[in-house]
Amino acid sequence: MTTPCLPSRLEPSCSTHIGAALSAAGVAALIAALAGCASSVSLDPTTPVAPAPDRAAASAPAVSQAPSAPGDAASSPTPADEPGNEPVAAAVTNGSAAAATLPPTAEPGSVPYAERADVQAWIHDVAQRTELPVTWLQAAFAEARYQPGVARLILPAPAGTPKNWTVYRARFVEPKRVKAGVAFWNDNEAWLKQAQREYGVPPEIIVGLLGVETIYGRDMGRFRILDALVTLGFDFPANAPRDRSAYFRNELEQYYLLCRDIHANPLEINSSYAGALGLPQFMPSSWRKYAVDFDGDGRIDLIHSPADAIGSVAHYLAEFGWTRDMANYYSVRALPPASANLDHLLAPDIVPSFTAAEMQQLGVQLSASGQHHEGLLALVKLENGANAPNYVVGTDNFYTITRYNQSSPYAMAVIELGKAVAQAR
């Protein structure tokens, strides 16, 4: 099937397969081929359908409550290769009142999604609330496929798997990423400086984050996003610790809306196993809420535009509280001799909860610069398997990085990769 290509940077590529523009002609061709019904309905997703009944969508919790993680890499380990990580933080709503369940005797993937009652209920619910055409949604679902690999990767690591910061760090602060980071920084220095001016986020943090996520766009995901989100939205693993299907159904809805926004074919975009997109691995809801047209070309492209990726990462961090010119963390000279004090300090985890004076009163000896920090701090423990853990004292900026991925090793990897790239330049 031949479909019209998107203009300029949103052209198809071998790594991301961005597809055809959803113009009226392009959608008509797509739907005609997939569903055979182009002659009887309007297939432009911008054409209104019947008005929806007055229905309030489920309210979204604070963005920081949504578990987060970056996407996967096709050939090199990234945080998304770790089972149990979740997508970049985004507001969560339940896009459907229908239960995402199969008949008790059916296996996931055994019944085509387009033939399932729960899927059809979801489609009509979304169409009513968003005015996306029912036939367009149904045609895409007709092509959706269950992905057992996605269902496997979303599961957490087996109980008892030790965390090891030293091993984790070595995966990201390594020669290939550092070299790629130097080239990326050199090629995009003007955009990095502009992002710092506008949002206060220094280049090394943006460079570190994009390097950890996708090695600067080299590994943006190998799953078709429609398959990933449908699998997790309607066949979330029954043996998972908790059911997160509502979150992924919402991201699926946001993905369809994103395709409408950027005029993309929903069948031809790749992502991580959890549905994260582009250089910064934004979930669809995060793309729609936080991504910016940083290069001013009239469209937001996180897949082919380093400038848009840089600006969007900086905007995201700024929205979650990044403070200009604040340190990320301070070193620890000595820990409390009393275990009760240490337990008390570690109880809030990565959430800054103590002043520098309170930490010192409880027995933490901070570096000289940390002793004068204004604001709250968190004692962060970085486990090393059977070896002794490392400790740092995180600031509000350290915590802000964890809004991208709720993991202290992730935040440290971002910081240290960025620092290594800066030093290599």
N, C-alpha and C positions, 0 to 999 in steps of 0.2 A: 504494500500500500504506500503510495506517495503522498506525503503531507507537506504543507508549506512550512518552511523553516522560520524560526524566530530571527529577528534582525540582530546584526552586530554581535555583541558578546554572547547573546543567548542562542548561539548556533549549536547544532549537535556536535558532540565531541566523543571520542572513544572512551573517555573515562566516566562521563556523567550522563550521556545520552539525553540531554535536554531535547525535547521534541518539538512538534509542530505547534504553530500559533493557533490559539483557540479563537480564530476569527469565525464568523458565521459559516464561511465556506469550509474552513478547516474542520470545525466541529461537525458540520453536516457530513463531510466525507468520512470522518472517524466513526460517527454513529451509524451512518449507512452501512459501513463495512462490518461493524460489530453487532449491530442490532437489527439492521434491515428495516428501519422505520423512519428514515429521514423525510419521506414524502408526507407524513401525516402530522408531524409536530414541528414546532420551532426548536432548533437545536443550538442556538446561540445561548451560552450560559448567562449572558447579560439580559436576555429577554425575560421579563417578569412572568411568573406563573400565577396561578390564582392566589389572592391574598391569604396569608396565613391567619388562622384564628388567633385571638389574643392569648398569647401563652408566654409566660416569663421563663427564660432560660435559667438553669440552675446557677446559683451564684458561685463565683470562683473564689477559692481561698487565696491567701497571700501568695505571691509568686514563689517566695522562698520556701513555701511548704511543699512545692512540687519537686520530688526527687530528680536529680539531674546527673547527666554524664555526657561526654562527647560521643561522636560516632566511631565506627570501626575503621580499620585500615585494611586494604586488600592484601598487602604484602608485608606489612610491618606492624608490630604490636603497638596499639594505642589503648587508652583507657577503655574503650568500648569492647576490646577483646576480653575484658574481665567480666564474666557472667555476673549479673546482678546490678550492674550500673544502669542508670536511667538517663533519659535525654536531658538536654539543656533546659534549665528551669523555665517554666511557662505556666501561665494561669490555667487551671484545670477546670473544665466543665464537663458534665455528662451530656453528651450530644444526643442521647437517645433514652427513651423510657423503656425500650424493649430490652429484655434480658438477652445477653449474647451467649446463648447456649444452643448446643445441638441436642437432638433427641438422645435419651440415655444410652441407646445402643450404637450410636453412630460415632465413628472416629473422626477427628479433625481432618478436613480435606476430602472426606468421602462424599460429601454432598456439595455440589457447586454453590458458591456463595450466592449467586444470583437466584438460586432456587430456594434459599432458606427464608423462612418466615421472619426471623429476627432481623435479617439483613434488609428485607423489604420494608419492615416497619421503620427501621432506622433511616432508610433512604427517604421515605415519605415524610418523616419527621424533620429531617434536615432540609428537604425541599420546601416544606411549609415555612420554616423559620428563616431560611436564607434566600429563598427565591431562586435557587439553583434548579435547573430543569430535572425533573424526575428521570426522563429518558436518558439524559447525559450521564447521570449518576449510575443508572442501571447498566448502561453500556460499558462503563469502566469496570463495574463489579463483575460483569460477565467475563472479563479477562483476568480478574484477580485470582491468584493461586496461593494456597496454603504453603508456607515455608517451614519445614521442620527445623531447619538450621536456626531460624529466627527464634522459634520457641525454645530451642535449647540454649541459645546464647543469652536470653533474657533471665535465665535462672541464676540465682546466686551461687557463689563457689560453695563446694561441700562444707558442711560444718567441721570446724577444726582446722581449716586451711590457714596456716600462719601468715600474718602480714609481715612484709619485709621491705622497709623503706629503702635500704641500700640496694636491693635487687630492683625495686621499682624505679629508683632514680637512674640506674644504669641503662634502663630501656629508653630513656628520653634524653639524658644528657650524654650523648655519644657522638662520635665524629660526623656521621652522616647528617644528623639533624643540625648540628652546629654549623657545618659547611653550608647546608641549604639555608639556614637562618641568616648567615652572613650575606649570601647572595640576595635573599629576599629583602633584607634590611637595605642593602645598597640600592636595589632596584626601586624601592618604595620609600626611600628616606623622606621625601617631601610629604607624602601622605601620613607617615608616622609622626612627623613634626606637627602637621596640621591637627591630627587627632589629639596630640598632647596639648596644643593650644586651646582647642575647643572643649575637650572633656577632662583634661588633667591627667590622663593615663599615659605613663611614660612608654616609649617605644619598646623597651625590653620586656614589659609585661605583655604587650600585644604580640610581639614576635615570639615570646615563650609560649603563649597560649596557642597560637596558630601552628607552631611547631609540634607541640604535644598532640594537638587535635588531628592534623592531617599532613604533617610534614609539608606545610605551605601549599596544600592543594594536591599533593601527589597521591594521597590515599583518602578519597572522599566517600568511599563506601562501594560495596559490590552487590547490594540487594536493590531490587526495584522497590521504591518506597511504597507504592500501592500495595504490593504483596506484604511487605513488612508490617504496615499499619493495619491492614485487614487481618493478618494472622494474629497480631497482638490485641486488636480490638474485639475480635469475634471468637478467637480460639486461644485466649491466654492460657498458659499451662495450668492445668488443674492442680499440679503438685507444687506450684509456687507458694511462698509463704503468705502472700496476700494477692487478691484479685485486682489487677491494675487495668482491666479491660476498658473501664470508663475513661481513663486518661487517654488511652490510645484511640478510642473512638472519637474523642474530642480532637485529637491531633489529626485524625483522618478527615474530619470535617474541615479543620483549618487548612489541611492540604488542598482539598478541593477549592476552597476559597482563594488560596494562594495561587493555584493554577489559573483561576479566573483573573486574579490581579495582574499576573505577569504574562498571561496569554500563553500558557504552556500546556502541552499534552500530558494529562495525568498518567499515561501509560509508559512514559519514556524518561522518567527521572530516577536516578539511583540515589541511594542513601546508605547510612549505617543500618545495622540490624534493627535498631530502635527507631529509625525514621529521621535521623539527624542529617542535615543538608549542608553542602558547600564547604568552603575553606574553614569557616568557624564552627561547623556542625551545629547549626541552629535547628531546633524543632520547628515545624511549620508555624505554630502559634508564636514562637519567638521571632521568626522571620517577619511575620506580619506586624508584630508589635514593636520590635526594637531595631530592625534593620533600617539602614539609611542609604540614600543615594549620595554617597560621599564624593563621587567624581562628577556629579552634576550632569550626567548624560540623559536624565529623564527617566531612568528605570533603576530598580534595585536588583543587582546581580551578585549574589554571594558565591557563585560557582566559577565565574570567569573574571570577575573584577577584584583584584587585590585591594584596590582603594575602598570599594564598598565593604569588603570584609573587615578591613582595618577600622574604618569609621564605625561599623556596626558593633564590633567587639568593644570599642571604646565607649560607645553610647550605652551598650548593655551594662558595662561595669559602672559607668556613671549613674545610670538609673538605679543601680543597686547599692549606691552609697560610696563610690570611690572618692577619696579625699585627696585633693591635689597636694603634692609635696610631703605626704605622710609616709613614713617607713612601712615596709610590709611586715617585718618581724624583727625581733632583737634576739641576740644570743643569750644563753643562760650560763652563768659562771658556776653556780652551785644550786642544788635542790634542797628543799626543806629536809632537815634530819628526821622530822616526825612524819610517819606514814599517814597519820590522820590529816595533817595539813596538806600533804600531797594529794590525797584522795579528794579533799575539799576543793583544791585548785583545779583538779582534772574533771570534776563533776559537770561543769557547764560545757565540756568538750571544746569545740572551736568557737563558741560564742564569747566574745569579749565581755568579761564580767567583773574584773578587778582593776583598781587603779594601780599604778606603779608602786605607790606607798603601801598599799594593802598587800601586794605580792611580796614586797621586801619584809613586811612585818610577819608574813607567813613563812619566811625562810628562803625565798627565791632571791638569789643574787643576780641582778640584771647587769648587762653591759652598761658602760657609762652613759651612752646615749639613751638607753632604755629607761634609766632612772628618772629622766626628765620628761618622759612622754606624757602628753596631755590627752586624756581620754582613757577608755577602758582597754584592758588587755586580756588575753587568754593563754593559759599554759597549754601548749600543744605537744602531745606525745606521739612520736613516730616510731612505731614498733619495728624491730629487726629480727623477727623470728626468735630463735633461741638465744640470740645475743642481746646485749643491753640496748634499750631504746635510746633514741635521740630526743632532745627536748628543745623547743624554741618558744618564744613568747610572741604570739600573733597579735597584730593590731586590727583595727576595723578594716583596713585594706586587705589584709590576709583573709579575713572573713568574707569580704566581698568577692574575692576570687573563688571561694567555695560556693558562691551562689551560682557559679557556672557549672561546677561539679562538686557535690557535697562530700569532699574528701580532702583531708589535710595533706596526704602525700601528693595528690593532684596539684594542690596550690603550691607546694614546695617545688614540684617538678617544673611548673610553669615559671616560677621565680628563678630557679637555678638554671634552666635552659636559657632563659632570656639573658641572665647574667653571663653565662658562658659564651653566648653569641656576641654580646657587647665586648667582652674581653678579646675574643678572636678577631674582631674588627680592628 
